[in-house]
Amino acid sequence: MGWLITKYLITATIVAAASEIAKKSDKLGALIVALPLITILTMIWLHVEKQPIEKIANHAWYTFWYVVPTLPMFLLFPTLLQKFSFWFSLIICAVITVIFFWLFALVVKTFGVDLLR
């Protein structure tokens, strides 16, 4: 249980620090959250917990494929935010991201990458 709490504290500290830094610097905050810090931490946690190398490699592989269809949201959100409220813009972006992900998953499946199993 202590290990789980340690993982929560370290991960939460990074997320909280990134949001505090973003308050002071848009660019630095964006850079920090764009870094794959949580993915790296997850791979470290998997390694420390003696998970098979294949599981860690699969985590990195699928993370790449799951990030790609989320990228349009970051271009769409600022535009929507100029026209709608924060929450409505966020909901629209979430719905569009789900649609993009589903379409993307269908496309990459033709190349042998199954994201929906």
MOMO-V77227 format. One record per pair of residues at least 12 apart in sequence whose ideal C-beta (glycine too) atoms are under 7 Angstrom apart, sorted by the first residue. I is the first residue (numbers start at 1). J is the second residue. Records with the same first field share a line. If there is no record, write none. Layout:
# MOMO-V77227
I->J ; J
This chain:
# MOMO-V77227
7->45
10->41
11->38 ; 41
14->37
18->32 ; 33
39->63
42->59
43->56 ; 59 ; 60
46->59
65->108 ; 113 ; 115
66->115
68->104
69->97 ; 100 ; 101 ; 104
70->97
72->100
73->93 ; 96 ; 97
76->93 ; 96
77->89 ; 93
80->92 ; 93
